[in-house]
Amino acid sequence: MLKTTTKDRVKTDVERVYGGAGYMTKELLITPEQCGEHCRMFSRITLKPNCEIGHHEHHDEAEVYYILSGKGMYEEDGQAIDVEAGDVTYCGDGHGHGLKNTGDEEIVMAALILKK
């Protein structure tokens, strides 16, 4: 069994993610070695107000966002929808997406990338 706490996990601030404004904080929930062959990433992502993850595409993989808190505008293949705490988005293989924090508080979400 492996248990990690917030103080144990690696956190990284990444600026202008895929050309988006501001920065995100990425906290690896499990290491790349623990992900195995079908998972590329499982992380907690934090976006401050007006920060965003720019539009990017996924090839031979899919990405899931589970919004834990906050609200924003999720865009997939040019179509935008509002998202808030409790919402789950799925961007499949061959599609592109992005997310902007349009609220007054941080967006905190779990992000999971699954490989084919």
C-alpha positions as CSV (number, residue, x, y, z in Angstrom):
1,M,0.0,0.0,0.0
2,L,1.2,3.5,-0.7
3,K,-0.2,6.6,0.8
4,T,1.0,10.2,0.1
5,T,0.0,13.4,1.6
6,T,0.0,16.9,0.1
7,K,3.4,17.7,1.6
8,D,4.9,14.5,0.0
9,R,3.7,15.1,-3.6
10,V,5.6,17.1,-6.2
11,K,3.9,20.4,-7.2
12,T,5.0,22.4,-10.3
13,D,3.8,25.8,-11.6
14,V,3.6,25.7,-15.4
15,E,3.3,29.0,-17.2
16,R,1.2,29.6,-20.4
17,V,0.1,25.9,-20.7
18,Y,-0.5,25.3,-24.4
19,G,-0.4,29.0,-25.0
20,G,-3.1,29.8,-22.4
21,A,-3.0,32.8,-20.1
22,G,-1.3,32.7,-16.7
23,Y,-0.2,29.5,-15.1
24,M,-1.5,26.3,-13.5
25,T,-0.2,24.4,-10.5
26,K,0.2,20.6,-11.3
27,E,0.4,18.2,-8.4
28,L,1.2,14.6,-9.3
29,L,-1.1,12.3,-7.4
30,I,0.8,9.2,-8.5
31,T,4.3,9.0,-10.1
32,P,4.7,8.2,-13.8
33,E,6.0,4.8,-12.8
34,Q,2.8,4.1,-10.8
35,C,0.7,5.1,-13.8
36,G,1.4,1.9,-15.7
37,E,1.1,1.3,-19.4
38,H,-2.4,2.8,-19.9
39,C,-2.2,6.0,-17.8
40,R,0.1,8.9,-18.8
41,M,-0.9,11.3,-15.9
42,F,-3.1,11.5,-12.8
43,S,-2.8,14.9,-11.3
44,R,-4.5,17.6,-9.2
45,I,-4.6,20.8,-11.3
46,T,-5.2,24.3,-9.9
47,L,-6.1,27.3,-12.1
48,K,-6.3,30.7,-10.5
49,P,-9.0,33.2,-11.8
50,N,-8.4,34.3,-15.4
51,C,-5.8,31.5,-15.9
52,E,-6.3,28.9,-18.6
53,I,-5.1,25.7,-20.2
54,G,-4.9,26.5,-23.9
55,H,-6.5,24.4,-26.6
56,H,-4.5,21.2,-27.3
57,E,-5.2,17.9,-29.0
58,H,-4.9,14.3,-27.8
59,H,-3.7,11.5,-30.1
60,D,-3.7,7.9,-29.0
61,E,-5.0,9.0,-25.6
62,A,-8.0,10.7,-23.9
63,E,-8.2,13.1,-21.0
64,V,-10.7,13.4,-18.3
65,Y,-11.2,16.5,-16.0
66,Y,-13.2,16.1,-12.8
67,I,-13.9,19.6,-11.4
68,L,-13.6,19.6,-7.6
69,S,-14.2,23.3,-7.0
70,G,-14.6,26.6,-8.9
71,K,-16.1,27.3,-12.3
72,G,-15.0,28.0,-15.8
73,M,-15.4,27.7,-19.5
74,Y,-14.5,24.3,-21.1
75,E,-13.9,24.2,-24.8
76,E,-13.8,21.1,-27.0
77,D,-13.3,21.3,-30.8
78,G,-14.5,24.9,-30.8
79,Q,-17.6,24.3,-28.7
80,A,-17.7,26.0,-25.3
81,I,-19.7,25.1,-22.2
82,D,-19.8,26.2,-18.6
83,V,-18.4,23.8,-16.0
84,E,-18.4,23.9,-12.2
85,A,-17.7,21.7,-9.2
86,G,-19.0,18.1,-9.8
87,D,-18.8,18.2,-13.6
88,V,-16.7,15.7,-15.5
89,T,-15.4,16.3,-19.1
90,Y,-14.0,13.7,-21.4
91,C,-11.8,14.6,-24.4
92,G,-11.4,11.5,-26.6
93,D,-8.6,10.5,-29.0
94,G,-8.3,12.8,-31.9
95,H,-10.1,15.7,-30.3
96,G,-8.8,19.0,-28.7
97,H,-9.9,20.9,-25.6
98,G,-9.0,23.7,-23.2
99,L,-10.2,25.3,-20.0
100,K,-10.4,28.8,-18.7
101,N,-11.1,29.9,-15.1
102,T,-13.9,32.5,-15.5
103,G,-14.8,32.6,-11.8
104,D,-13.6,34.4,-8.7
105,E,-12.1,31.4,-7.0
106,E,-9.5,28.8,-8.0
107,I,-10.6,25.8,-10.2
108,V,-9.3,22.7,-8.6
109,M,-9.7,19.5,-10.6
110,A,-8.4,16.0,-11.0
111,A,-6.9,15.4,-14.5
112,L,-6.4,11.9,-15.9
113,I,-4.8,11.0,-19.2
114,L,-5.5,7.5,-20.5
115,K,-3.4,5.9,-23.3
116,K,-4.8,3.6,-25.9
